Amino acid sequence: MSRPSDRGACTPRHFDRQALQLKRDDAGAQFWSVALAQTQLTYFEVGPHCRFDSHSHVSEQITLVFEGSCILRLRRAPRASPPAR
């Protein structure tokens, strides 16, 4: 098990309410986003049948669906999420 000092500097960051206010996206969704050194955490509220143009991310993307469903196209192959419960 490594100690925090073995992993380099790890400084906690705080984002206030103003930073986490929902902003409108070009696709009609609302979101907030915070970026760290190599990771980005985002929150989206997406309406029915909302579509985003094809794009890519430098890092991996983790998607959680709290309500409804989502279809992601990874290298042109559709991947459907199970319906949210």
C-alpha positions in Angstrom: 0.0 0.0 0.0 1.4 3.4 -1.0 1.4 6.4 1.2 0.1 9.7 -0.1 3.7 11.1 -0.3 4.6 8.2 -2.6 2.1 9.3 -5.2 3.3 12.9 -5.4 1.5 16.0 -4.4 -2.2 15.5 -4.0 -3.9 18.8 -3.0 -7.7 18.8 -2.5 -9.6 21.3 -4.6 -12.9 23.0 -3.7 -15.4 24.2 -6.3 -18.1 26.6 -5.0 -21.7 26.8 -6.0 -21.0 29.4 -8.7 -18.6 27.0 -10.5 -21.2 24.2 -10.4 -24.1 26.3 -11.8 -25.7 24.7 -14.9 -24.7 26.2 -18.2 -26.5 25.7 -21.5 -24.8 23.5 -24.1 -25.1 23.9 -28.0 -27.0 20.6 -28.1 -29.7 21.9 -25.8 -28.4 20.1 -22.7 -27.4 21.8 -19.4 -24.1 21.0 -17.7 -21.3 21.9 -15.3 -17.7 20.8 -15.6 -14.6 20.9 -13.5 -11.1 20.0 -14.7 -8.2 18.6 -12.8 -4.7 17.9 -14.1 -5.7 14.8 -16.2 -9.4 14.3 -15.4 -12.6 16.1 -16.1 -15.7 15.7 -14.1 -18.9 16.7 -15.8 -22.6 16.7 -15.0 -25.2 16.9 -17.8 -29.0 17.2 -17.8 -30.0 16.0 -21.3 -33.6 16.1 -22.7 -35.2 13.4 -24.8 -33.7 12.7 -28.2 -30.8 15.1 -27.5 -27.8 14.4 -29.8 -24.2 15.5 -29.6 -21.9 15.8 -32.6 -19.1 13.3 -32.9 -16.2 14.2 -30.7 -13.4 12.6 -28.8 -11.7 13.0 -25.4 -8.0 12.8 -24.6 -8.8 10.8 -21.5 -11.3 8.1 -20.8 -14.9 9.1 -20.2 -17.1 7.7 -17.4 -20.9 8.1 -18.0 -23.5 7.5 -15.3 -27.2 7.6 -16.3 -29.5 8.5 -13.4 -32.8 8.5 -15.4 -33.7 7.3 -18.9 -31.1 5.8 -21.2 -28.1 6.8 -23.3 -26.6 5.4 -26.5 -22.9 6.1 -27.0 -21.2 5.3 -30.3 -17.6 4.1 -29.7 -15.6 3.8 -32.9 -18.9 3.7 -34.8 -20.4 0.8 -32.8 -23.5 1.8 -30.8 -23.4 0.9 -27.1 -26.7 1.3 -25.2 -26.8 1.8 -21.5 -29.3 -0.3 -19.5 -32.3 1.8 -18.4 -31.9 3.7 -15.2 -33.9 2.4 -12.3 
